[in-house]
Amino acid sequence: MTKMFRMAAGLLGWFALALQYGLILAGDFDTNAITRTINFFSYFTILTNILAALALTLPIIAPQYTFGHFFQGQR
């Protein structure tokens, strides 16, 4: 059950990030895509959501690696 919740929450996080990035790129045609991408990654909320999505998905995708163990709570 924990793996299912973790994967569902991680996928929801990645979907929300991808949707937000798509909306950023689709809007405001006065600036180029590079400037909008830098602006997207300059928000602390976006960076925190990326970290949360990584923390939820890495233990399932790569449990044998260091970050997979770290986010799973194992040493």
CHARMM internal coordinates of N, CA and C (Angstrom, degrees):
IC EDIT
DIST 1 N 1 CA 1.4515
DIST 1 CA 1 C 1.5242
ANGL 1 N 1 CA 1 C 111.12
DIST 1 C 2 N 1.3417
ANGL 1 CA 1 C 2 N 116.97
DIHE 1 N 1 CA 1 C 2 N -38.44
DIST 2 N 2 CA 1.4556
ANGL 1 C 2 N 2 CA 120.21
DIHE 1 CA 1 C 2 N 2 CA -179.32
DIST 2 CA 2 C 1.5278
ANGL 2 N 2 CA 2 C 110.73
DIHE 1 C 2 N 2 CA 2 C -65.94
DIST 2 C 3 N 1.3333
ANGL 2 CA 2 C 3 N 117.58
DIHE 2 N 2 CA 2 C 3 N -40.45
DIST 3 N 3 CA 1.4557
ANGL 2 C 3 N 3 CA 120.44
DIHE 2 CA 2 C 3 N 3 CA 178.30
DIST 3 CA 3 C 1.5252
ANGL 3 N 3 CA 3 C 111.34
DIHE 2 C 3 N 3 CA 3 C -63.50
DIST 3 C 4 N 1.3170
ANGL 3 CA 3 C 4 N 115.93
DIHE 3 N 3 CA 3 C 4 N -38.39
DIST 4 N 4 CA 1.4642
ANGL 3 C 4 N 4 CA 119.87
DIHE 3 CA 3 C 4 N 4 CA -179.66
DIST 4 CA 4 C 1.5301
ANGL 4 N 4 CA 4 C 110.76
DIHE 3 C 4 N 4 CA 4 C -66.72
DIST 4 C 5 N 1.3267
ANGL 4 CA 4 C 5 N 116.72
DIHE 4 N 4 CA 4 C 5 N -43.96
DIST 5 N 5 CA 1.4558
ANGL 4 C 5 N 5 CA 120.49
DIHE 4 CA 4 C 5 N 5 CA 177.39
DIST 5 CA 5 C 1.5207
ANGL 5 N 5 CA 5 C 110.60
DIHE 4 C 5 N 5 CA 5 C -63.88
DIST 5 C 6 N 1.3129
ANGL 5 CA 5 C 6 N 116.13
DIHE 5 N 5 CA 5 C 6 N -43.44
DIST 6 N 6 CA 1.4652
ANGL 5 C 6 N 6 CA 120.83
DIHE 5 CA 5 C 6 N 6 CA -179.08
DIST 6 CA 6 C 1.5247
ANGL 6 N 6 CA 6 C 110.94
DIHE 5 C 6 N 6 CA 6 C -61.45
DIST 6 C 7 N 1.3235
ANGL 6 CA 6 C 7 N 116.89
DIHE 6 N 6 CA 6 C 7 N -44.54
DIST 7 N 7 CA 1.4632
ANGL 6 C 7 N 7 CA 120.20
DIHE 6 CA 6 C 7 N 7 CA -179.54
DIST 7 CA 7 C 1.5300
ANGL 7 N 7 CA 7 C 111.27
DIHE 6 C 7 N 7 CA 7 C -68.98
DIST 7 C 8 N 1.3275
ANGL 7 CA 7 C 8 N 118.06
DIHE 7 N 7 CA 7 C 8 N -40.01
DIST 8 N 8 CA 1.4662
ANGL 7 C 8 N 8 CA 120.63
DIHE 7 CA 7 C 8 N 8 CA 179.01
DIST 8 CA 8 C 1.5284
ANGL 8 N 8 CA 8 C 110.99
DIHE 7 C 8 N 8 CA 8 C -64.54
DIST 8 C 9 N 1.3187
ANGL 8 CA 8 C 9 N 116.88
DIHE 8 N 8 CA 8 C 9 N -43.68
DIST 9 N 9 CA 1.4628
ANGL 8 C 9 N 9 CA 120.32
DIHE 8 CA 8 C 9 N 9 CA 179.29
DIST 9 CA 9 C 1.5258
ANGL 9 N 9 CA 9 C 110.92
DIHE 8 C 9 N 9 CA 9 C -67.54
DIST 9 C 10 N 1.3294
ANGL 9 CA 9 C 10 N 117.45
DIHE 9 N 9 CA 9 C 10 N -38.51
DIST 10 N 10 CA 1.4602
ANGL 9 C 10 N 10 CA 121.14
DIHE 9 CA 9 C 10 N 10 CA 177.62
DIST 10 CA 10 C 1.5187
ANGL 10 N 10 CA 10 C 112.17
DIHE 9 C 10 N 10 CA 10 C -64.97
DIST 10 C 11 N 1.3261
ANGL 10 CA 10 C 11 N 116.10
DIHE 10 N 10 CA 10 C 11 N -44.07
DIST 11 N 11 CA 1.4621
ANGL 10 C 11 N 11 CA 119.59
DIHE 10 CA 10 C 11 N 11 CA 178.02
DIST 11 CA 11 C 1.5225
ANGL 11 N 11 CA 11 C 111.78
DIHE 10 C 11 N 11 CA 11 C -65.13
DIST 11 C 12 N 1.3024
ANGL 11 CA 11 C 12 N 116.70
DIHE 11 N 11 CA 11 C 12 N -37.97
DIST 12 N 12 CA 1.4591
ANGL 11 C 12 N 12 CA 119.89
DIHE 11 CA 11 C 12 N 12 CA 176.32
DIST 12 CA 12 C 1.5289
ANGL 12 N 12 CA 12 C 110.71
DIHE 11 C 12 N 12 CA 12 C -63.39
DIST 12 C 13 N 1.3184
ANGL 12 CA 12 C 13 N 116.67
DIHE 12 N 12 CA 12 C 13 N -40.91
DIST 13 N 13 CA 1.4580
ANGL 12 C 13 N 13 CA 120.65
DIHE 12 CA 12 C 13 N 13 CA 177.75
DIST 13 CA 13 C 1.5195
ANGL 13 N 13 CA 13 C 112.02
DIHE 12 C 13 N 13 CA 13 C -63.08
DIST 13 C 14 N 1.3475
ANGL 13 CA 13 C 14 N 116.95
DIHE 13 N 13 CA 13 C 14 N -46.51
DIST 14 N 14 CA 1.4644
ANGL 13 C 14 N 14 CA 120.08
DIHE 13 CA 13 C 14 N 14 CA 178.97
DIST 14 CA 14 C 1.5204
ANGL 14 N 14 CA 14 C 111.29
DIHE 13 C 14 N 14 CA 14 C -64.57
DIST 14 C 15 N 1.3304
ANGL 14 CA 14 C 15 N 116.86
DIHE 14 N 14 CA 14 C 15 N -38.52
DIST 15 N 15 CA 1.4635
ANGL 14 C 15 N 15 CA 120.10
DIHE 14 CA 14 C 15 N 15 CA 178.07
DIST 15 CA 15 C 1.5236
ANGL 15 N 15 CA 15 C 110.90
DIHE 14 C 15 N 15 CA 15 C -63.65
DIST 15 C 16 N 1.3175
ANGL 15 CA 15 C 16 N 117.19
DIHE 15 N 15 CA 15 C 16 N -43.67
DIST 16 N 16 CA 1.4666
ANGL 15 C 16 N 16 CA 120.99
DIHE 15 CA 15 C 16 N 16 CA 179.59
DIST 16 CA 16 C 1.5224
ANGL 16 N 16 CA 16 C 111.47
DIHE 15 C 16 N 16 CA 16 C -63.83
DIST 16 C 17 N 1.3323
ANGL 16 CA 16 C 17 N 116.93
DIHE 16 N 16 CA 16 C 17 N -40.91
DIST 17 N 17 CA 1.4626
ANGL 16 C 17 N 17 CA 120.54
DIHE 16 CA 16 C 17 N 17 CA 177.45
DIST 17 CA 17 C 1.5247
ANGL 17 N 17 CA 17 C 111.26
DIHE 16 C 17 N 17 CA 17 C -64.78
DIST 17 C 18 N 1.3175
ANGL 17 CA 17 C 18 N 117.14
DIHE 17 N 17 CA 17 C 18 N -43.63
DIST 18 N 18 CA 1.4648
ANGL 17 C 18 N 18 CA 120.48
DIHE 17 CA 17 C 18 N 18 CA 179.37
DIST 18 CA 18 C 1.5297
ANGL 18 N 18 CA 18 C 111.03
DIHE 17 C 18 N 18 CA 18 C -65.17
DIST 18 C 19 N 1.3208
ANGL 18 CA 18 C 19 N 116.24
DIHE 18 N 18 CA 18 C 19 N -40.18
DIST 19 N 19 CA 1.4638
ANGL 18 C 19 N 19 CA 120.15
DIHE 18 CA 18 C 19 N 19 CA 177.91
DIST 19 CA 19 C 1.5195
ANGL 19 N 19 CA 19 C 111.35
DIHE 18 C 19 N 19 CA 19 C -63.87
DIST 19 C 20 N 1.3087
ANGL 19 CA 19 C 20 N 117.24
DIHE 19 N 19 CA 19 C 20 N -44.82
DIST 20 N 20 CA 1.4622
ANGL 19 C 20 N 20 CA 121.25
DIHE 19 CA 19 C 20 N 20 CA 178.92
DIST 20 CA 20 C 1.5291
ANGL 20 N 20 CA 20 C 111.21
DIHE 19 C 20 N 20 CA 20 C -63.35
DIST 20 C 21 N 1.3148
ANGL 20 CA 20 C 21 N 117.10
DIHE 20 N 20 CA 20 C 21 N -41.36
DIST 21 N 21 CA 1.4647
ANGL 20 C 21 N 21 CA 120.45
DIHE 20 CA 20 C 21 N 21 CA 178.38
DIST 21 CA 21 C 1.5310
ANGL 21 N 21 CA 21 C 110.65
DIHE 20 C 21 N 21 CA 21 C -64.70
DIST 21 C 22 N 1.3217
ANGL 21 CA 21 C 22 N 115.97
DIHE 21 N 21 CA 21 C 22 N -41.60
DIST 22 N 22 CA 1.4659
ANGL 21 C 22 N 22 CA 119.80
DIHE 21 CA 21 C 22 N 22 CA 177.01
DIST 22 CA 22 C 1.5152
ANGL 22 N 22 CA 22 C 112.19
DIHE 21 C 22 N 22 CA 22 C -61.91
DIST 22 C 23 N 1.3242
ANGL 22 CA 22 C 23 N 116.39
DIHE 22 N 22 CA 22 C 23 N -40.35
DIST 23 N 23 CA 1.4634
ANGL 22 C 23 N 23 CA 119.78
DIHE 22 CA 22 C 23 N 23 CA 178.17
DIST 23 CA 23 C 1.5221
ANGL 23 N 23 CA 23 C 111.64
DIHE 22 C 23 N 23 CA 23 C -67.32
DIST 23 C 24 N 1.3214
ANGL 23 CA 23 C 24 N 116.82
DIHE 23 N 23 CA 23 C 24 N -37.03
DIST 24 N 24 CA 1.4734
ANGL 23 C 24 N 24 CA 120.67
DIHE 23 CA 23 C 24 N 24 CA 177.14
DIST 24 CA 24 C 1.5251
ANGL 24 N 24 CA 24 C 110.07
DIHE 23 C 24 N 24 CA 24 C -63.71
DIST 24 C 25 N 1.3365
ANGL 24 CA 24 C 25 N 117.22
DIHE 24 N 24 CA 24 C 25 N -43.05
DIST 25 N 25 CA 1.4533
ANGL 24 C 25 N 25 CA 120.30
DIHE 24 CA 24 C 25 N 25 CA -179.33
DIST 25 CA 25 C 1.5237
ANGL 25 N 25 CA 25 C 112.55
DIHE 24 C 25 N 25 CA 25 C -71.45
DIST 25 C 26 N 1.3176
ANGL 25 CA 25 C 26 N 117.48
DIHE 25 N 25 CA 25 C 26 N -30.93
DIST 26 N 26 CA 1.4646
ANGL 25 C 26 N 26 CA 121.05
DIHE 25 CA 25 C 26 N 26 CA -178.18
DIST 26 CA 26 C 1.5297
ANGL 26 N 26 CA 26 C 112.22
DIHE 25 C 26 N 26 CA 26 C -76.95
DIST 26 C 27 N 1.3030
ANGL 26 CA 26 C 27 N 118.07
DIHE 26 N 26 CA 26 C 27 N -23.66
DIST 27 N 27 CA 1.4601
ANGL 26 C 27 N 27 CA 120.76
DIHE 26 CA 26 C 27 N 27 CA -177.43
DIST 27 CA 27 C 1.5097
ANGL 27 N 27 CA 27 C 112.56
DIHE 26 C 27 N 27 CA 27 C -95.03
DIST 27 C 28 N 1.2972
ANGL 27 CA 27 C 28 N 116.36
DIHE 27 N 27 CA 27 C 28 N 179.16
DIST 28 N 28 CA 1.4710
ANGL 27 C 28 N 28 CA 126.11
DIHE 27 CA 27 C 28 N 28 CA 173.46
DIST 28 CA 28 C 1.5251
ANGL 28 N 28 CA 28 C 113.45
DIHE 27 C 28 N 28 CA 28 C 41.39
DIST 28 C 29 N 1.3071
ANGL 28 CA 28 C 29 N 115.70
DIHE 28 N 28 CA 28 C 29 N 83.15
DIST 29 N 29 CA 1.4563
ANGL 28 C 29 N 29 CA 121.23
DIHE 28 CA 28 C 29 N 29 CA -177.74
DIST 29 CA 29 C 1.5241
ANGL 29 N 29 CA 29 C 113.39
DIHE 28 C 29 N 29 CA 29 C -81.64
DIST 29 C 30 N 1.3245
ANGL 29 CA 29 C 30 N 117.77
DIHE 29 N 29 CA 29 C 30 N 2.90
DIST 30 N 30 CA 1.4625
ANGL 29 C 30 N 30 CA 120.80
DIHE 29 CA 29 C 30 N 30 CA 178.67
DIST 30 CA 30 C 1.5256
ANGL 30 N 30 CA 30 C 112.45
DIHE 29 C 30 N 30 CA 30 C -75.61
DIST 30 C 31 N 1.3163
ANGL 30 CA 30 C 31 N 117.67
DIHE 30 N 30 CA 30 C 31 N -24.54
DIST 31 N 31 CA 1.4672
ANGL 30 C 31 N 31 CA 121.28
DIHE 30 CA 30 C 31 N 31 CA -179.46
DIST 31 CA 31 C 1.5225
ANGL 31 N 31 CA 31 C 109.28
DIHE 30 C 31 N 31 CA 31 C -112.27
DIST 31 C 32 N 1.3255
ANGL 31 CA 31 C 32 N 116.15
DIHE 31 N 31 CA 31 C 32 N 158.93
DIST 32 N 32 CA 1.4653
ANGL 31 C 32 N 32 CA 119.36
DIHE 31 CA 31 C 32 N 32 CA -179.30
DIST 32 CA 32 C 1.5315
ANGL 32 N 32 CA 32 C 110.49
DIHE 31 C 32 N 32 CA 32 C -82.98
DIST 32 C 33 N 1.3261
ANGL 32 CA 32 C 33 N 115.69
DIHE 32 N 32 CA 32 C 33 N 172.18
DIST 33 N 33 CA 1.4643
ANGL 32 C 33 N 33 CA 121.37
DIHE 32 CA 32 C 33 N 33 CA -174.79
DIST 33 CA 33 C 1.5266
ANGL 33 N 33 CA 33 C 112.03
DIHE 32 C 33 N 33 CA 33 C -67.26
DIST 33 C 34 N 1.3089
ANGL 33 CA 33 C 34 N 117.65
DIHE 33 N 33 CA 33 C 34 N -32.05
DIST 34 N 34 CA 1.4704
ANGL 33 C 34 N 34 CA 120.35
DIHE 33 CA 33 C 34 N 34 CA -179.94
DIST 34 CA 34 C 1.5219
ANGL 34 N 34 CA 34 C 110.47
DIHE 33 C 34 N 34 CA 34 C -66.79
DIST 34 C 35 N 1.3117
ANGL 34 CA 34 C 35 N 116.72
DIHE 34 N 34 CA 34 C 35 N -42.86
DIST 35 N 35 CA 1.4614
ANGL 34 C 35 N 35 CA 120.71
DIHE 34 CA 34 C 35 N 35 CA 178.36
DIST 35 CA 35 C 1.5228
ANGL 35 N 35 CA 35 C 110.95
DIHE 34 C 35 N 35 CA 35 C -64.63
DIST 35 C 36 N 1.3243
ANGL 35 CA 35 C 36 N 117.24
DIHE 35 N 35 CA 35 C 36 N -40.91
DIST 36 N 36 CA 1.4659
ANGL 35 C 36 N 36 CA 120.37
DIHE 35 CA 35 C 36 N 36 CA 178.22
DIST 36 CA 36 C 1.5230
ANGL 36 N 36 CA 36 C 111.48
DIHE 35 C 36 N 36 CA 36 C -67.08
DIST 36 C 37 N 1.3379
ANGL 36 CA 36 C 37 N 117.46
DIHE 36 N 36 CA 36 C 37 N -34.84
DIST 37 N 37 CA 1.4646
ANGL 36 C 37 N 37 CA 120.75
DIHE 36 CA 36 C 37 N 37 CA 177.35
DIST 37 CA 37 C 1.5234
ANGL 37 N 37 CA 37 C 110.93
DIHE 36 C 37 N 37 CA 37 C -67.34
DIST 37 C 38 N 1.3179
ANGL 37 CA 37 C 38 N 116.86
DIHE 37 N 37 CA 37 C 38 N -44.10
DIST 38 N 38 CA 1.4666
ANGL 37 C 38 N 38 CA 120.32
DIHE 37 CA 37 C 38 N 38 CA 176.98
DIST 38 CA 38 C 1.5178
ANGL 38 N 38 CA 38 C 110.34
DIHE 37 C 38 N 38 CA 38 C -62.22
DIST 38 C 39 N 1.3103
ANGL 38 CA 38 C 39 N 116.66
DIHE 38 N 38 CA 38 C 39 N -40.50
DIST 39 N 39 CA 1.4617
ANGL 38 C 39 N 39 CA 121.08
DIHE 38 CA 38 C 39 N 39 CA 177.70
DIST 39 CA 39 C 1.5293
ANGL 39 N 39 CA 39 C 110.80
DIHE 38 C 39 N 39 CA 39 C -63.53
DIST 39 C 40 N 1.3278
ANGL 39 CA 39 C 40 N 117.00
DIHE 39 N 39 CA 39 C 40 N -39.97
DIST 40 N 40 CA 1.4700
ANGL 39 C 40 N 40 CA 121.39
DIHE 39 CA 39 C 40 N 40 CA 179.22
DIST 40 CA 40 C 1.5266
ANGL 40 N 40 CA 40 C 110.82
DIHE 39 C 40 N 40 CA 40 C -60.61
DIST 40 C 41 N 1.3286
ANGL 40 CA 40 C 41 N 117.02
DIHE 40 N 40 CA 40 C 41 N -46.62
DIST 41 N 41 CA 1.4534
ANGL 40 C 41 N 41 CA 120.85
DIHE 40 CA 40 C 41 N 41 CA -177.41
DIST 41 CA 41 C 1.5255
ANGL 41 N 41 CA 41 C 113.67
DIHE 40 C 41 N 41 CA 41 C -81.17
DIST 41 C 42 N 1.3123
ANGL 41 CA 41 C 42 N 117.89
DIHE 41 N 41 CA 41 C 42 N -1.92
DIST 42 N 42 CA 1.4593
ANGL 41 C 42 N 42 CA 120.02
DIHE 41 CA 41 C 42 N 42 CA 179.13
DIST 42 CA 42 C 1.5260
ANGL 42 N 42 CA 42 C 112.62
DIHE 41 C 42 N 42 CA 42 C -85.16
DIST 42 C 43 N 1.3143
ANGL 42 CA 42 C 43 N 117.94
DIHE 42 N 42 CA 42 C 43 N -10.18
DIST 43 N 43 CA 1.4579
ANGL 42 C 43 N 43 CA 120.85
DIHE 42 CA 42 C 43 N 43 CA 179.81
DIST 43 CA 43 C 1.5303
ANGL 43 N 43 CA 43 C 110.27
DIHE 42 C 43 N 43 CA 43 C -85.46
DIST 43 C 44 N 1.3143
ANGL 43 CA 43 C 44 N 115.65
DIHE 43 N 43 CA 43 C 44 N 131.55
DIST 44 N 44 CA 1.4593
ANGL 43 C 44 N 44 CA 121.05
DIHE 43 CA 43 C 44 N 44 CA 179.68
DIST 44 CA 44 C 1.5332
ANGL 44 N 44 CA 44 C 110.96
DIHE 43 C 44 N 44 CA 44 C -64.23
DIST 44 C 45 N 1.3175
ANGL 44 CA 44 C 45 N 117.78
DIHE 44 N 44 CA 44 C 45 N -31.66
DIST 45 N 45 CA 1.4643
ANGL 44 C 45 N 45 CA 121.54
DIHE 44 CA 44 C 45 N 45 CA 178.70
DIST 45 CA 45 C 1.5213
ANGL 45 N 45 CA 45 C 110.81
DIHE 44 C 45 N 45 CA 45 C -62.93
DIST 45 C 46 N 1.3101
ANGL 45 CA 45 C 46 N 117.22
DIHE 45 N 45 CA 45 C 46 N -41.95
DIST 46 N 46 CA 1.4596
ANGL 45 C 46 N 46 CA 121.15
DIHE 45 CA 45 C 46 N 46 CA 179.25
DIST 46 CA 46 C 1.5259
ANGL 46 N 46 CA 46 C 110.13
DIHE 45 C 46 N 46 CA 46 C -65.24
DIST 46 C 47 N 1.3232
ANGL 46 CA 46 C 47 N 116.59
DIHE 46 N 46 CA 46 C 47 N -44.90
DIST 47 N 47 CA 1.4598
ANGL 46 C 47 N 47 CA 120.10
DIHE 46 CA 46 C 47 N 47 CA 179.21
DIST 47 CA 47 C 1.5249
ANGL 47 N 47 CA 47 C 111.63
DIHE 46 C 47 N 47 CA 47 C -62.54
DIST 47 C 48 N 1.3258
ANGL 47 CA 47 C 48 N 116.90
DIHE 47 N 47 CA 47 C 48 N -38.82
DIST 48 N 48 CA 1.4557
ANGL 47 C 48 N 48 CA 121.06
DIHE 47 CA 47 C 48 N 48 CA 178.02
DIST 48 CA 48 C 1.5224
ANGL 48 N 48 CA 48 C 111.15
DIHE 47 C 48 N 48 CA 48 C -67.12
DIST 48 C 49 N 1.3209
ANGL 48 CA 48 C 49 N 117.17
DIHE 48 N 48 CA 48 C 49 N -39.34
DIST 49 N 49 CA 1.4612
ANGL 48 C 49 N 49 CA 120.31
DIHE 48 CA 48 C 49 N 49 CA 177.92
DIST 49 CA 49 C 1.5308
ANGL 49 N 49 CA 49 C 111.32
DIHE 48 C 49 N 49 CA 49 C -66.80
DIST 49 C 50 N 1.3245
ANGL 49 CA 49 C 50 N 117.53
DIHE 49 N 49 CA 49 C 50 N -35.42
DIST 50 N 50 CA 1.4676
ANGL 49 C 50 N 50 CA 120.30
DIHE 49 CA 49 C 50 N 50 CA 175.46
DIST 50 CA 50 C 1.5262
ANGL 50 N 50 CA 50 C 109.91
DIHE 49 C 50 N 50 CA 50 C -64.38
DIST 50 C 51 N 1.3166
ANGL 50 CA 50 C 51 N 117.11
DIHE 50 N 50 CA 50 C 51 N -44.19
DIST 51 N 51 CA 1.4636
ANGL 50 C 51 N 51 CA 120.61
DIHE 50 CA 50 C 51 N 51 CA 178.53
DIST 51 CA 51 C 1.5294
ANGL 51 N 51 CA 51 C 111.18
DIHE 50 C 51 N 51 CA 51 C -63.10
DIST 51 C 52 N 1.3231
ANGL 51 CA 51 C 52 N 117.10
DIHE 51 N 51 CA 51 C 52 N -41.14
DIST 52 N 52 CA 1.4719
ANGL 51 C 52 N 52 CA 120.31
DIHE 51 CA 51 C 52 N 52 CA 178.41
DIST 52 CA 52 C 1.5243
ANGL 52 N 52 CA 52 C 111.00
DIHE 51 C 52 N 52 CA 52 C -64.91
DIST 52 C 53 N 1.3182
ANGL 52 CA 52 C 53 N 117.98
DIHE 52 N 52 CA 52 C 53 N -42.63
DIST 53 N 53 CA 1.4657
ANGL 52 C 53 N 53 CA 121.12
DIHE 52 CA 52 C 53 N 53 CA 178.62
DIST 53 CA 53 C 1.5305
ANGL 53 N 53 CA 53 C 110.66
DIHE 52 C 53 N 53 CA 53 C -64.93
DIST 53 C 54 N 1.3255
ANGL 53 CA 53 C 54 N 116.51
DIHE 53 N 53 CA 53 C 54 N -39.80
DIST 54 N 54 CA 1.4686
ANGL 53 C 54 N 54 CA 119.57
DIHE 53 CA 53 C 54 N 54 CA 175.70
DIST 54 CA 54 C 1.5250
ANGL 54 N 54 CA 54 C 111.50
DIHE 53 C 54 N 54 CA 54 C -63.65
DIST 54 C 55 N 1.3234
ANGL 54 CA 54 C 55 N 116.45
DIHE 54 N 54 CA 54 C 55 N -42.72
DIST 55 N 55 CA 1.4643
ANGL 54 C 55 N 55 CA 120.68
DIHE 54 CA 54 C 55 N 55 CA -179.33
DIST 55 CA 55 C 1.5200
ANGL 55 N 55 CA 55 C 111.17
DIHE 54 C 55 N 55 CA 55 C -63.61
DIST 55 C 56 N 1.3094
ANGL 55 CA 55 C 56 N 117.65
DIHE 55 N 55 CA 55 C 56 N -30.04
DIST 56 N 56 CA 1.4581
ANGL 55 C 56 N 56 CA 120.55
DIHE 55 CA 55 C 56 N 56 CA -179.65
DIST 56 CA 56 C 1.5220
ANGL 56 N 56 CA 56 C 112.82
DIHE 55 C 56 N 56 CA 56 C -83.91
DIST 56 C 57 N 1.3236
ANGL 56 CA 56 C 57 N 117.60
DIHE 56 N 56 CA 56 C 57 N -31.76
DIST 57 N 57 CA 1.4598
ANGL 56 C 57 N 57 CA 118.96
DIHE 56 CA 56 C 57 N 57 CA -174.17
DIST 57 CA 57 C 1.5270
ANGL 57 N 57 CA 57 C 114.91
DIHE 56 C 57 N 57 CA 57 C -99.16
DIST 57 C 58 N 1.3142
ANGL 57 CA 57 C 58 N 119.11
DIHE 57 N 57 CA 57 C 58 N -28.44
DIST 58 N 58 CA 1.4737
ANGL 57 C 58 N 58 CA 120.22
DIHE 57 CA 57 C 58 N 58 CA -177.84
DIST 58 CA 58 C 1.5285
ANGL 58 N 58 CA 58 C 114.33
DIHE 57 C 58 N 58 CA 58 C -60.95
DIST 58 C 59 N 1.3306
ANGL 58 CA 58 C 59 N 120.29
DIHE 58 N 58 CA 58 C 59 N -40.00
DIST 59 N 59 CA 1.4736
ANGL 58 C 59 N 59 CA 117.81
DIHE 58 CA 58 C 59 N 59 CA 178.24
DIST 59 CA 59 C 1.5262
ANGL 59 N 59 CA 59 C 113.67
DIHE 58 C 59 N 59 CA 59 C -62.88
DIST 59 C 60 N 1.3178
ANGL 59 CA 59 C 60 N 117.62
DIHE 59 N 59 CA 59 C 60 N -23.54
DIST 60 N 60 CA 1.4639
ANGL 59 C 60 N 60 CA 120.39
DIHE 59 CA 59 C 60 N 60 CA 179.46
DIST 60 CA 60 C 1.5210
ANGL 60 N 60 CA 60 C 110.79
DIHE 59 C 60 N 60 CA 60 C -89.40
DIST 60 C 61 N 1.3358
ANGL 60 CA 60 C 61 N 116.47
DIHE 60 N 60 CA 60 C 61 N -41.16
DIST 61 N 61 CA 1.4602
ANGL 60 C 61 N 61 CA 120.74
DIHE 60 CA 60 C 61 N 61 CA -176.37
DIST 61 CA 61 C 1.5236
ANGL 61 N 61 CA 61 C 111.47
DIHE 60 C 61 N 61 CA 61 C -76.94
DIST 61 C 62 N 1.3291
ANGL 61 CA 61 C 62 N 117.23
DIHE 61 N 61 CA 61 C 62 N -43.83
DIST 62 N 62 CA 1.4670
ANGL 61 C 62 N 62 CA 121.29
DIHE 61 CA 61 C 62 N 62 CA -175.75
DIST 62 CA 62 C 1.5212
ANGL 62 N 62 CA 62 C 110.82
DIHE 61 C 62 N 62 CA 62 C -134.28
DIST 62 C 63 N 1.3361
ANGL 62 CA 62 C 63 N 118.56
DIHE 62 N 62 CA 62 C 63 N 69.37
DIST 63 N 63 CA 1.4743
ANGL 62 C 63 N 63 CA 120.05
DIHE 62 CA 62 C 63 N 63 CA -177.01
DIST 63 CA 63 C 1.5245
ANGL 63 N 63 CA 63 C 113.67
DIHE 62 C 63 N 63 CA 63 C -70.61
DIST 63 C 64 N 1.3338
ANGL 63 CA 63 C 64 N 118.33
DIHE 63 N 63 CA 63 C 64 N -19.93
DIST 64 N 64 CA 1.4552
ANGL 63 C 64 N 64 CA 120.65
DIHE 63 CA 63 C 64 N 64 CA -177.12
DIST 64 CA 64 C 1.5191
ANGL 64 N 64 CA 64 C 113.58
DIHE 63 C 64 N 64 CA 64 C -82.62
DIST 64 C 65 N 1.3269
ANGL 64 CA 64 C 65 N 117.67
DIHE 64 N 64 CA 64 C 65 N -12.85
DIST 65 N 65 CA 1.4614
ANGL 64 C 65 N 65 CA 120.68
DIHE 64 CA 64 C 65 N 65 CA -178.42
DIST 65 CA 65 C 1.5256
ANGL 65 N 65 CA 65 C 111.57
DIHE 64 C 65 N 65 CA 65 C -90.03
DIST 65 C 66 N 1.3220
ANGL 65 CA 65 C 66 N 116.07
DIHE 65 N 65 CA 65 C 66 N 166.24
DIST 66 N 66 CA 1.4587
ANGL 65 C 66 N 66 CA 122.52
DIHE 65 CA 65 C 66 N 66 CA -175.10
DIST 66 CA 66 C 1.5196
ANGL 66 N 66 CA 66 C 111.89
DIHE 65 C 66 N 66 CA 66 C -59.60
DIST 66 C 67 N 1.3251
ANGL 66 CA 66 C 67 N 116.97
DIHE 66 N 66 CA 66 C 67 N -46.30
DIST 67 N 67 CA 1.4613
ANGL 66 C 67 N 67 CA 119.22
DIHE 66 CA 66 C 67 N 67 CA -178.76
DIST 67 CA 67 C 1.5220
ANGL 67 N 67 CA 67 C 111.84
DIHE 66 C 67 N 67 CA 67 C -68.51
DIST 67 C 68 N 1.3173
ANGL 67 CA 67 C 68 N 117.09
DIHE 67 N 67 CA 67 C 68 N -32.00
DIST 68 N 68 CA 1.4589
ANGL 67 C 68 N 68 CA 120.13
DIHE 67 CA 67 C 68 N 68 CA 174.92
DIST 68 CA 68 C 1.5137
ANGL 68 N 68 CA 68 C 111.77
DIHE 67 C 68 N 68 CA 68 C -62.56
DIST 68 C 69 N 1.3337
ANGL 68 CA 68 C 69 N 116.61
DIHE 68 N 68 CA 68 C 69 N -42.81
DIST 69 N 69 CA 1.4636
ANGL 68 C 69 N 69 CA 121.51
DIHE 68 CA 68 C 69 N 69 CA 176.95
DIST 69 CA 69 C 1.5294
ANGL 69 N 69 CA 69 C 110.65
DIHE 68 C 69 N 69 CA 69 C -67.33
DIST 69 C 70 N 1.3224
ANGL 69 CA 69 C 70 N 116.19
DIHE 69 N 69 CA 69 C 70 N -41.35
DIST 70 N 70 CA 1.4601
ANGL 69 C 70 N 70 CA 120.57
DIHE 69 CA 69 C 70 N 70 CA -177.90
DIST 70 CA 70 C 1.5279
ANGL 70 N 70 CA 70 C 111.27
DIHE 69 C 70 N 70 CA 70 C -61.71
DIST 70 C 71 N 1.3261
ANGL 70 CA 70 C 71 N 117.36
DIHE 70 N 70 CA 70 C 71 N -48.09
DIST 71 N 71 CA 1.4570
ANGL 70 C 71 N 71 CA 120.77
DIHE 70 CA 70 C 71 N 71 CA -178.05
DIST 71 CA 71 C 1.5298
ANGL 71 N 71 CA 71 C 112.40
DIHE 70 C 71 N 71 CA 71 C -74.56
DIST 71 C 72 N 1.3102
ANGL 71 CA 71 C 72 N 116.95
DIHE 71 N 71 CA 71 C 72 N -17.98
DIST 72 N 72 CA 1.4516
ANGL 71 C 72 N 72 CA 120.32
DIHE 71 CA 71 C 72 N 72 CA 177.20
DIST 72 CA 72 C 1.5266
ANGL 72 N 72 CA 72 C 111.14
DIHE 71 C 72 N 72 CA 72 C -85.71
DIST 72 C 73 N 1.3191
ANGL 72 CA 72 C 73 N 116.13
DIHE 72 N 72 CA 72 C 73 N -15.91
DIST 73 N 73 CA 1.4468
ANGL 72 C 73 N 73 CA 120.57
DIHE 72 CA 72 C 73 N 73 CA 178.92
DIST 73 CA 73 C 1.5137
ANGL 73 N 73 CA 73 C 113.31
DIHE 72 C 73 N 73 CA 73 C 94.37
DIST 73 C 74 N 1.3314
ANGL 73 CA 73 C 74 N 117.50
DIHE 73 N 73 CA 73 C 74 N 11.56
DIST 74 N 74 CA 1.4634
ANGL 73 C 74 N 74 CA 121.65
DIHE 73 CA 73 C 74 N 74 CA 179.27
DIST 74 CA 74 C 1.5190
ANGL 74 N 74 CA 74 C 108.88
DIHE 73 C 74 N 74 CA 74 C -101.18
DIST 74 C 75 N 1.3048
ANGL 74 CA 74 C 75 N 115.75
DIHE 74 N 74 CA 74 C 75 N 160.59
DIST 75 N 75 CA 1.4693
ANGL 74 C 75 N 75 CA 120.39
DIHE 74 CA 74 C 75 N 75 CA 176.57
DIST 75 CA 75 C 1.4780
ANGL 75 N 75 CA 75 C 111.38
DIHE 74 C 75 N 75 CA 75 C -104.63
END
COOR INIT
IC SEED 1 N 1 CA 1 C
IC BUILD
